[in-house]
């Protein structure tokens, strides 16, 4: 029995255009409503924070004794703190610092982790062993203790904010390095990589043009997770008094007012806004990260 398959003979009909993996991922991400709402919220927070000097003219440092601990009003939308400074203004400027620390630390961690993980995974052998033992050494540091100690030692020698970024970055790249190494180890066994090596491509060219593009999706997902973690780390350290300088507003330093029972119970406008800002920002970053993860996973139908 012969089965005849008929093909479309419609005049002018064109074969459906195939989409690249990145185009498919972009479409899946745009169709993820939670991820898109979170992404828009993050952009909104960043715009408000980095344009703070053009949005408000209130002084973020000057102490105003006559306006200490005022309730929210038309003049001060979120009230004032115990030094008479406008909470809304400090919230915007605090977002600049917290986001700057988060973005800078994330870039620092991703760059160092990717470089070390790529070199270790590609060369293997003694190079891999040496770099991974060094990575284990860094991962075994008690993070909080070493950040506090190094920040205290270096504080005053450099700008306090950049000292914090440098210290957090130097102690946080180990996990990224291990993930990148494992992906490179798997990818370097592919035929296109072996072909590139056989025709004399340098290790740098093989890593940059053939290996890293294939692990880029993993790096992007890890970057979103790291970004959220860096904001939490800065907020926690600033809350404890070991983060950014005390005179510099950040969401963490604003939260430190909650250490006082009077403020915690009777003056929620001093600590609730930065707390909510941290919570919603972290949730948004995590939702965006999950959206990117699903979009880049060809097996995901979410």
N, C-alpha and C positions, 0 to 999 in steps of 0.2 A: 504494500500500500504506500503510495507516494504522497508525501505531505508537501504542499506548495505554500511557500511563505511569500506573501505579497508585500512589496515595499511601497512606501508612499510615493506617488508620482505627481503630486500637486505641483503645478508650475510655480517656480519662484520659491519653493519651500527650502529652508536652510536647516542644516543640522544644528541641534541645540549647542550653544557655545559652552564648553566645559570651563569651569571656574578653577582658579588656582587654589591650593590649600589655604593661603592667606585670605583670599576673597571669601572662601567658605567660612573661615573662622570669623572674619569681620561680620558676615551676615548673621551667623549664629549669635555673636555677642550683641549685635544691635537688636535681635529678637528677644533677648533675655531682659525682661522688663525690670526685674530687681537690680540687675547689674547696671542697666542704663540709668535708672533713678539714682542709684548710689554714685555712679560716675558724675552725673549732673550735680548732685549735692557736693561732691568733692571739688569740682570746678568752681562752684559757687562759693564754698568756704575759702578756697585759695584766692579767688578774686577779691573777696571782702578783706582777707588778711593782708595780702600784698599791696592793696590799694588803701590801706588804713590811713595813711597820711592825707589822702584826698577825701576821705569820708568823714573824718572827725578831726577837730582842731584842739581837743582837750589835751592837757599836758599829762603824760603818763608817769612822770617822776616827781613833780612838784607836790609837796605836802601842803594841804589846805586844811588848817585846823578848824575853820568855821564850817566845813562841810563833811565832817567825819561821820561815817556810818549812817548816811542818809538813806531812807527808803526809796525804792524806785519811784520816779516822778517824770513829769514832762521834760524837766531839765536834765535829769540823769535817768535814762531809760531802765538801767539795771542797778540803780543806786550808786553809792560810793563805798569805798572800803574804809578801814580804820585810820587811814592816812588822808582821807578826803579826796582820793583819786577816783575818777569815773570808771566804774567796773566795765561798762560797755566798751570804752576806749581801750582799756587794758586787755579786754577779751580779744579785740581785733589784732592789737599788736602782739599779744601772746600767741595768737595763731600763726603769725609770721615766724616767730622764733621756733615754736614746736614743729611746724611744717618744714622750716629750713633745716633744723636738726635731723628730722626724719629723712628728708630727701638727700641731704649731704651724706649722712651715715649709710644710707642704702646704696648710693653710688660708690662710696668708699668700699663697702663690704662686697658688692657685686664685682667690682673691678679686681680687687685683690683675690677673692675667692675663685673667680673665673680664670685668672692668670695661673694661679698655683694649681688648681684642679686640672686645667688643660695640659700644663706641662707634665704633671705627674701621670695623668692618664695616657698621654701620647708616648712618652719615652719609656715609662715602666721601669722595671729593674731597680737598680740602686737609687736612681733619681726619684722614682715613685716612693720607695721605702723611706728615703731621707725626708721628702716633703710631707708625707703622711705622718711620720713620727713628730715632725715639727707641728703639724696641724693638731695632732693629739695633745701635744704639750700646751698649745694655745687653748684648746677646748677644755682642758682640765683646770684652767684658772677659775677660781671662784669669781664670777663676773662682777657682782656688786662690790665686793671687797676691793678688787683691783681697780675698778673704775674710780671708787672713792679715793684710794691711796694715790693713784697716778694723777688724778685731777687735782688733788691737794698739793702734790709735789710740783706740778707744772703750772699751777695757777699763779698768776702774777708775772710769769716769764713770757707768756703769750696771751693773746686775747682769750678770755675765759670761755666764750662760746665755742671757739675753734679748738680749744683744748679738749672740751667735752666731746666734740665731734671726732677728733683724732683718737681719743682714748677708746670711745665706744666702737669706732670702726676697727681699730687694731685688735680688739678682743672678740669680734663677732663674725669674722669671715670664715671660720672653720667649717661650719655646716654647709655653706655654699660650695666650698672647695671640694668637700667629699661628694656632694651630689653631682657637680660638674665632672669630677674624675670618673665616677661610675658611668655616666653617660658617654664620655669620651672613650672609655674602655670598650663599650659596646659598639660605638659607631666606627671606631678605627679598624674593625675587622671587615667592614663592607668592601665590596669589590672596587667601588669608585675611589676609595681612599688608597687601597693597595695599588691601583693603577696610577694614581697621582705620585705615589712614592716611587714606583718603578720607572717613571719617566724623568725622575730627578728633581721633583718639586722640593723646595726647602721645607723643613719642619714648620717654620713660621707660616709659610703659604698654605701648607696642608691644614694647619690648625685654623687659620683665619678664614680660608675660602671653602674648606670642605667639611670641617668638623663643627666649628662653632655655629654656623647657620642651622645645623641639624639639631643642636641642643638649645637653640635660642628660645624656643617655647618654654622649656623647663626653666631657663634663667629668668624669663619674664614673670612666670608664676611665682618663683621664689622671691623675686624683687618686691612683689606686692605684699607677700607675707612679711618680708624683712622690714618694709616701710612701716607697717602697722606696729611691729615689734619695737622699732626704733622710737616711735612716738611714745609708746608705753614706757620704754626705758628712760627717756628724757623726762617725762612727767613724774615718774617714780623718784628719780634722783633729785629733781628740782623740789618735789614735795618734801623730801628728807633734808633738803638744804645742801646737797652736794652736786647739784646740776649746774644750770646757768647761773651767773652772778645774781645775787638777791635783788639788785636794782633793775635787772632786766626782766620785763614782764614775759611770762610764758604761762601756759595752762597749768603746768606743774607748780610754779611758784604761787599762782593764784589759789590753787587748791590747799596750799600750806596754811591758809587762814582757818581751815576746818580743824586744825589742831586744837583750837581754843573752844572749850565747851560752850561759851556764850555765843560765839559765831555759829557753831554747828547747830545749836538749838533755836536761836532767835534771829539770826541774820543769814538766812539761806541764800540771799541774792549775791553774797560774796563768793560762795563756793559752788553753788548749783550750776550756774552758766558754764564755767570751765569744765565741770564734771560732765555735763551733757555734751559739750563740744567734743571732749575726748571720746566719750562712748559712741556718739553718732559717727564721728570721723573714723574710728577703728572699725565699726560695723560696716561702714561704706567701703572702706579699703578691702575688708574681707569679702564682701559681696562682689566687688569688682574682680578680686583675685579668683573667686570661684567661677565667675562668668568667663574670665580669660581661660581658666583651666578647662572648663567644659567646651569652650569654643575651639581650643587648640587640640582637643581630644577627638580624633575622627570617629571613635566608637561611641561617643556620648550623643544621646538623642535629646538631652535637656535643652 
